[in-house]
Amino acid sequence: MRIVKIVIAVTFVLGVVLYGVYSWLVAKEEADLQEGARSLITTVEEFRARQGRLPSCILTQDSEGSGPYYHRVDSSTYEVYYAVGFDESYTYNSKTKRWSYTTR
């Protein structure tokens, strides 16, 4: 009976530790994506200031498919977005200057 209690306690502690590590990794990945998106927005705004227009496209280095990505909506508006789930993303709209959570 004592061994069963020890196994349950060890299993619980391991579960808590694994959950903590997983949560930290997810938070770090999202922080990295946010930083990349802010950098991309800065790049687009600097291009607009120099050229007087939006770029038609921007190539980004994305090895995992999460983004961030640039999408020109029209001649004066663009979106920058990155994936946070299978079908979900955070999208920045240059017209509203706001982020929104989107399910595609």
C-alpha positions in Angstrom: 0.0 0.0 0.0 2.9 2.4 0.8 4.4 1.8 -2.7 1.1 2.7 -4.3 1.0 6.0 -2.5 4.6 6.7 -3.5 3.9 5.9 -7.2 0.8 8.1 -7.1 2.8 11.0 -5.5 5.7 10.6 -8.0 3.3 10.5 -10.9 1.5 13.6 -9.7 4.8 15.5 -9.2 6.0 14.5 -12.7 2.7 15.6 -14.2 2.9 19.0 -12.6 6.5 19.4 -13.8 5.7 18.3 -17.3 2.7 20.7 -17.4 4.9 23.5 -16.2 7.6 22.8 -18.9 4.9 22.5 -21.6 3.3 25.8 -20.6 6.6 27.6 -20.6 7.5 26.3 -24.0 4.1 27.4 -25.4 4.5 30.9 -23.9 8.0 31.2 -25.3 6.9 30.2 -28.8 4.1 32.7 -28.7 6.5 35.5 -27.5 8.9 34.7 -30.3 6.0 34.9 -32.8 4.9 38.2 -31.4 8.4 39.6 -31.6 8.7 38.4 -35.2 5.4 40.0 -36.1 6.4 43.3 -34.5 9.6 43.2 -36.5 7.7 42.5 -39.7 5.3 45.5 -39.0 8.4 47.7 -38.5 9.8 46.5 -41.8 6.6 47.3 -43.6 6.2 50.7 -42.0 9.8 51.6 -42.9 9.3 50.5 -46.5 6.1 52.6 -46.7 7.9 55.6 -45.3 10.8 55.3 -47.9 8.8 54.2 -50.9 5.4 55.9 -50.3 3.6 52.6 -50.9 3.1 49.2 -49.4 5.3 46.3 -50.6 3.4 43.8 -52.8 4.9 40.9 -50.8 7.5 40.2 -48.2 9.4 36.9 -47.9 9.9 35.7 -44.4 12.0 33.0 -43.0 9.5 30.5 -41.6 10.6 27.0 -41.0 7.6 25.7 -39.1 4.7 27.2 -40.8 3.6 29.4 -37.9 4.5 32.8 -39.4 4.5 35.7 -39.1 3.1 36.5 -42.6 2.4 39.7 -44.5 -0.7 40.2 -46.6 -1.5 43.3 -48.5 -5.2 43.9 -48.3 -5.3 47.0 -50.6 -3.0 49.9 -51.6 -3.1 51.4 -48.1 -3.9 48.5 -45.7 -2.0 45.3 -44.8 -2.2 42.5 -42.3 0.5 40.7 -40.4 -0.6 37.4 -38.8 0.8 34.3 -37.2 -0.7 30.9 -36.4 -1.4 29.9 -32.8 -3.2 26.7 -33.4 -4.4 24.4 -36.2 -6.9 26.9 -37.5 -6.4 29.9 -35.4 -4.2 33.0 -35.7 -3.5 36.5 -34.3 -3.9 39.2 -37.0 -2.7 42.8 -37.0 -4.6 45.2 -39.2 -2.7 48.3 -40.2 -5.9 50.4 -40.7 -7.2 49.8 -37.2 -3.8 49.2 -35.7 -5.3 46.4 -33.6 -4.7 42.7 -33.1 -7.5 40.3 -33.4 -7.9 36.6 -32.7 -9.1 34.8 -35.8 -10.4 31.3 -36.6 -10.0 30.5 -40.3 
